[in-house]
C-alpha cells in the first residue's frame, strides 16, 4: 500500500480509487438490475445528463482553484456564505439518510455468515447498523491520516475484484447455455416512456452516481491537482459506467426479477453462481471481501462531508461545541451528533411493510437531497464560468464558454428530472399506500432541510452579539 500514496500527496491511482470507492459500490447493482433491459438506456441517459456533467464541472472548478476545493468554497465564491452553507448542509444531511442503506447492505451481507434469512429481519438490520456505524465513528475519531490508503485497499479488494468476479462468472453462465431470466431484444432496450415506473430507474441509477465531487475537499493533499483531478475523475467515470452496466445485467440475467433483493441481491447471485459450479466454500471469502469494500466506502463518507461542514463552522454557522476538534484534528462532537442521527433514521426500517420498501425510500430521499446540492453546484459553476476562462487551468471543458454552459444545462436537466421522478412511488415494491409513501417522502425532505434555518439564525445571533473581529469559531 505504500506505493499508493507518496510522501508529498495522493497519487493518480490513490485518488482514482478514493473517488471510485466512494461512488462505485457493488451494493448498487441489485437496485438497477430490477429494471431489466431498460437499465442500459437509463444508464446512458443518466451518464449524459448527470454523471459526465458532474465530472466535467467538478474537474473544471478543481483545476481553476486547486488550492480551495470542495462544494463549500465554490458556492461561497459564487453564492456567498449562506448559499455555501445550504449546499454543504445538503451534502452532509444527505449522508444521514444514505448511511442506513449501505449499512443495511453490510448487515444483509454479514447475514450469510449466520443465516441468510436474517437479511429480511428488520430488528437484525437495525442492530447491525447501529453497532457497525458507531464502531466506524470511533475509528474515525482516531484521525484520517491513513484513510486514503484504507479506501484504496478496500475499493480494490472489496469492489473492483468482486465485480470483476461477477462479470467472469456471468460470462461463463451465459456461454455454458444456462437459463437466462433476461433476454436483450431491440424492442425492450428502449423502454416505454409512458410508464412512470421505467423513469424511476433514474433514481436508482443516479443514486449510484452521487459523490463524484466529494474528493475535491482533499485538493491540498493531491500531487499536481490541476492535472491529477481531471484524470482521476475521467478514470472513475469509466470504471463506474462499466461496472454499473455489466454488473447489473449479470444479476438480471441470473435472478428472476421478483427474487432480486435490494439488501442481499449480490449475495444471492454469488450463492447461485458458486453453488452451480460447486464452489460453495468460496461464499465466506466473497462475503468478507464485500464487507471490506462497503466499510471502505463508508469510512470516507463519514469523514469527508463532515470536513466540508467544518468549513461552514469556520464561518460561524455552528456553535463552538459542535465545531470543536480532538487531538487528531477530527470534529469529534460533530461525528457523535452524526452517529446519533443515523441511529434514529435507521428506525425507518420499522415504518414500512418491507425491507425493500424501507431501503428504496431512504435511497430515494437521499438522492433528492443530494440533487438539491448539485443544483447549487451547477448554479455556482454558471456564475463562475467567465472567471474560469480567465484563470490558468490545466483542464478546460471543450468548447470554451459555450461548452461550459451546455454541460451545466445538461446537469440542470439531470437534477430536475431526478427530483421529479423521485416523487413517484415504485409499483414493483411493497410500499404500503401511495399516500403513506408520499407523506414519509415529503416529510423527510422537509425535516432534513429545515435545520439549515437554525444555522442561519445562529450566525445572525452570533454576529449581532459579538464584535465583527470576535465572530470566529
N, C-alpha and C positions, 0 to 999 in steps of 0.2 A: 504493500500500500504506500510506501514511501515515495514511489515514483509518481503517484497520482498528484501530489502536491509538493512543489519545491519550496525552498526557504524564502522565496520572495512573494509567493502568492499562488492562487489557483491556476492550474494549467488548463488547456483547452479540454482535455479528456475529463478532468475532475469537474469542471464547470458543466460540461455536457451531461455527465452522469448525475450531477446535482439537480439540474433542470429536469432531465428525463425522469429521474426517480421521484421528483415532486409531482409531476403531472401524469406520467405514464404508469398505470397500475393494472396488474392482471385482474384485480377485482372489478374493473370497469367492463370487462369483456362480457359477462353474463347479461348485464343490462342492455347492451347494444345487440347482443345475439337474439334477444327477444323479438326483434323486428325483422328477422329473416333477411330475404333478398333486398328489402328496402334499405338496409343499413348501408350498402355500398353507395347508393345515391345520396343519402343524407350525410355520410361521412365526407363525400366530395363537396357537397353544399356547405357543410359546417367548416371545412377547411378553407373554402374560398371566401366565405363571409365572416369568418371569425378567427380560426387558428392562424392562418397566414397573415391577415391584417394585424392581429395582436403581436405576432412575432416581428413583423416589419417595423411597426411603430415602436415597440419596445427596443429593438435594435437601434433604430434611428435616434431615439431620445437618450439611450445609454451611451451611444457613440458621441452625441453632441455635448453631453455633460458627464464625462467619465469620472469626475470626482464627486458627483452628487447624484447617486442613482436612487431609484425607487419611486413608487406612486406618490408618496407624500411630497417629495421635493419637486417632482414635475408639476403636480397640481398646485403646489404653493406658488411656483413661478407664474403660472397661468391664471389661477383662480383665487389666489390669496390663501390666508391661513384657514379660513372657515371651509373653503372648498377642499383644501388638502385634508383637513380633519375629517370631513364627511367621507372622502374617498378611502382614507386609511381605516376609518371605522367600518365601512362596508367590507373591506378586505379582512379585517380582524374578526368581526362578528360572524362573517360567513363561515369561518373555521369552527365556530361554536356549534353550528348546525351540521357541518361536514364531518367533524370528528366522530360522532356516533356511527356514521355509515361505514367508515373504514375500520373503526373498532369492532363493529358488528361482523365485518368480513374476517377480521383476525379471530374473533370468537367462534365464528362458524367454521373456519379452517382448523382451529385448535380442537374443535369437537371431534375431528377424525382421529385424534389420539385416544379419545374416550368412547364416545358413542355418536355417530353422525346425526342421529335423531335430535340431539341437543341443539343443533343449528337452528331449529324452529321453536325452541323453548325461550320465551321472552325473558323469563327470570334468569335463566342461564346467561343469555346475551348481556343483560344489564349488569349482572355480577362481574363478568369478564371485562366488560367495557370500563367499569369503574376501577377495577384492580389494575388493568393494563395502563390506563391513562394516567392515573396517579403515580404509578411506578415510573413511567416515562417522564412525567413532570419533575419528579425528584431527581432523576438522572440529568435532565436538562439544567437543573439548578447548579450542577457542578461546573458549568461552563460550556462554551461552544467551540473550543479550540480544535477539537477533533471531529466536529460534526460533518465537515465536508468529506473527510476520509471515510467515516462510517456510512454516510449517504451513498458515496460512490461504490463501496463494497456491497452494500445492501441492494442497490439498484442492479448491479451486475449479477449477483448471486440469486437475489430474490425476485427479479423482474425479467431481465433480458434472457437469462438461461431458461427459466420455466416457460416463458412464452415461446422461445425457440423450440423447446421440447414439445409443447402443444402442437406447433406447426409441423414438426417432424412426424409425430405420431398421427396427426391428421392426414398428412400425405400418404403415409403407409396404410391408413384406414381406407382412404379413397381408392388407391391403386390396387388394394387387395380385394376390391369388389364387395366390401361390407355394406350393409344397408345404410342409406342416407336419409336424413329427415328433411333435407332441403335440396331442392333442385333449381339451379340457376337457369332461368329462361328469360329471354328479352322482354316478354310480356309482364314479368314480375320485377325485373330490375328497376324499372321506372314506376314508382308507386302511384296509386290513385290520389290526386291532390284533393279530392272531395272528402276523403276520410280523415277526420281530425286525429285519430289515433296514430296515423302514419307520421303526422307532423310532430307528435310527442317524442318521436325518435330523436329529434334535435336536442331535447332537454338532456337525455341520457348521454348523447354524444358530446355536446358542449360541456357537460359536467366533467367529462374525461379530459377536456382541453384546458380547464381552468389552471391558472398559476404559472403560465409561461413567463410572465414578467417578474415573478417572485424573487428570483435570484439577483435582480438588479440592486437589491439593498446591500449586496456584498461587493459592489463595484470597486470599492477601495482595496479589496483583497484579491483582485484578479490581475494576472500578468497581461500587460498590454491590452487594457479593457476595450479600447476603441476597435480593435480587430478581433479580439478573442470573443467578446459578447456576440457580435453578429454571426460568427462561425458556429459557436456553440448553439445558438438559437436555431440556426438552419439545420444542423445535425439532429437536434432534439425533435424538430418538426418532422423530419424524415422518419426517424425511429418511431415516433408516436403514431404516425399515419400507417406505417407498415404493420406494426403490431396490432393496432386497433382493428383494421380491416380483416386481416387474415386470421388473427386470433379469435375474433368474434364469429367469423364464418365457420371456423373449425368447430366451435361449440354448437352452432346452429346445425351443422351437418350431423353431429353425433347424437345430440339430445332432442327429443320431441319438445316443441315449444311449451307445452303445458307442464313439462318437468324441469324447466330451467329455473333454478333458484337464484335470486339476486345475491343472497348471502353466501351460499355454498356451491354455486354453479360450477366454478372452476374445479373444485374437488370432485364434483360429480363426473366431470369429463375425464379427469385423471383416473378416477376409480374405474370408469368404463374402459378406458384405454388399457390400463395396466392389468385389469382382470382378464381382458380379452387376449392379451399377449402373455399371460401367466407371469406377470411381473408385479404381483400384488405386494410383494415385500418392499417395493420402492415407495409405497404411499407415505410412510413416515418420513422418508427423506424429502419427498416433494412437499409435504406439509410443512416441514421445518424451513425449507427454502422460501415458501410463500410467506410464512410468518416473518422471516428475516426481511424480505422485501417490503412488506407492509409496515413493519416497525421502522425501517429506514426512512421511508417517505414521511411517516408520522413525526419522527424526530425533527426533521427540517421544518415541517409545517407548524409545529408547536412554538419554535423559536422565531422564525422569520417574520410572520405577521406581528408578533409581539414587539419585535425590534422596530418594525415600522411604526407601531402605535407609540413607541417611546419617542419618536421624532415629534409627535404631537405633544407629548408630555414636556419636551424641552421648550415648546412654545407656550406652555402654561395651560393646556387643556385637561390635565389630570392633576389630582391632588398629590402632594408630596408622598403620602403614604403608599400610593399605588406606583409612583414613578421611582421609588427607591430601589437601588441595585444592591446585590450582595457582593461579597469579596471576589466573586468570579465574574463581576461585571454583567450579571444577569438580573433582569427585573423580576425578582423572586415573588414579590407581593402580587404583581400582575399575573404571573403564572399560577399562583394559588387561586386567584379570582377566576381565572380561565378554567381551572380544573373543577371548581365548584359549579360553574355554569354548565359545563359539559355533563356533569353528573345529573343535573336537573333536566337538561334537554333530552338525555338518553331515555328518560321516562316516557317519551313519545311512543316507545315500543309498546306501552301498555294502553294507548289511546285508540289504536286502530285494530281491526279484527284479524290482521295477519302480519307476519314479519315482513313479507314482501311489500305490503302497503306502507308500513312504517318506514321501511328503507327508502321507498320511492318518494314519499312525502318529504323526508329530510333531504334527499338528493335534489329534488325539485326546488325546495325552499332555499337551499344553499346556492344553487345555480342562479336563481333570480337575484339574490342579494349581491352576488359577485358581478352579475351583469350590470347592476347599477354603478358599481365601481368602474367597470370598463367604459361605461358611457362617459363618466367624468374623465377617464384617461384619454379617450378619443377627443373630448372637448378641449382638454389641455393641449393635446397634440395639434389640434386645429389652430388654437390661439398662438402656439409657439412655432408654427410651420415656417413663417418668414424668418424668425430668429435662427432657426436651424440652418437655413441656407446661408446665413452669414457666418456660421461657425466652421471651423476646420474639422470635418468629420471623416473618419476612415470608412464609414459606411453611409450610403445615402440610398433612400428609396428611389428606384428608377423613375425617370420622368420629371424630376425636379418638383416644383410646387404643385403642378397638376397631378403628377403621380402620387404625391403625398395626400392630396385632397381626395383622390379616387380611392386610395387604400383606407383612409379614415371613413369615407362614405360607406364602404363595404363593411367596415367594423361596426358602424352605427346600425346598419341594416341587420347584421347578425345579432346584435344585442336586442334590438327591438323585436325581432322575430322570436328569439328565445324567451323573452319576457311574455310575449303574447301567448305562445303555445303553453307556457308554464301553468296557465290558469285552467287548462283543460285536463280533467281527471282521466287517467288511462282506463280504457274499457276492459283490458285483459288482466287487471289486478283487482283483488277483493279489497276495496277501499271503503266499504260501507256506502252510505248515501252520498250523492254528489254534494248535497248541502253541507254535510259534515266535513267532507274533504275541503270544500271552498272556505268554510269557516276557519278550519285549522290553518289553511294555507295563508289566507289574507291576514288572519290574526297573528300568525307567525311573522309575516313581513312587517306588520305594524310594531309588534313588540320588539323586534330586532333593530328597528330604525329609530324609534323614539328616544332611546338613551343618548343619542348624539346631541339632542337639545340640552341635556344636562351638562354635557361638556362645554357647549357654548355658554350656558348660564354660569358655569363655574369660572370660565375665563373672564367673563364680563364682571362678575363679582370681585374676582381677584384683582382685575385691572383697576376697578373703581376704588378699592380699599387700600391699595398699596401704591407708592410712588412708581413711576414707569421703570426706573432703574432697578427697583426691587422685585419686579414681577418676573422671577426666574424660578425654574423648578430644579 
